[in-house]
């Protein structure tokens, strides 16, 4: 099971990937960036849900 710290590590890794990949708005990089952004949003949503569940 993925814990909260792992979610934060994934978010950080996705941020790093976005910074390393060229800012191309077309082609394969654009598709990957959209996928990473969607994954990052899902990670943040899961992290927030867990924090609310813990009463933090």
Residue pairs with C-beta under 8 A, 6 or more apart in sequence:
2 10
2 46
4 47
4 50
4 51
7 43
7 44
7 46
7 47
7 50
8 47
10 39
10 40
10 43
11 40
11 43
11 44
11 47
14 36
14 37
14 39
14 40
14 43
15 40
17 36
18 33
18 36
18 37
21 29
21 32
21 33
22 29
24 30
